[in-house]
Amino acid sequence: MSSKKTSARTEPQKKLGARHKARKRAVDFLFEAEARDTDPVELAKERIELARSDDSIAPVSEYTETLVVGVAENLDRLDGVISDHLTDWTLNRLPAVDRAILRVAVWELFHATDVPPVVAVDEAVELAKQLSTDDSPSFVNGVLGQIVLVAPQVRAAAAAVSSRTESTVDEKSADS
């Protein structure tokens, strides 16, 4: 009888859920759109339609679409935040897949109020392990570790703007 020994270095396999798969697909779309110099939102819409018309193609989740649209609509701001937290690097020097991973994670940190910051960071590191270079997981973790510190202020500021906008709309409705 032979017994298998597991190496101490072997990490247990993580169970990857629907949100993880949605994030990976969003990174794939963002990466492909950048490589093809096309609009990521249009690419996602094409893939959604393709999946609807062909049962052999996996459907595109709503969360994937939310991420792609969110990143596309906030691209300049996301890139500015990421650039501000890079040391000895520029955004253009990063591997394209790392840019896509960071953009998704920063969007989640700033806009996805149902995603705890630690989850956004952990998911980004996991995607970097799966999709990028050996150095990328620690690099992504380091950059996001800095950005996560400003995320609560960004969310609070966005909430304040949103509530002021709603108040203005309510006041205008009442005046009508």
Summary of the structure (lengths in Angstrom):
residues: 176
radius of gyration: 19.1
end to end distance: 83.8
largest distance: 83.8
contacts: 465
relative contact order: 0.10
helix: 72%
strand: 0%
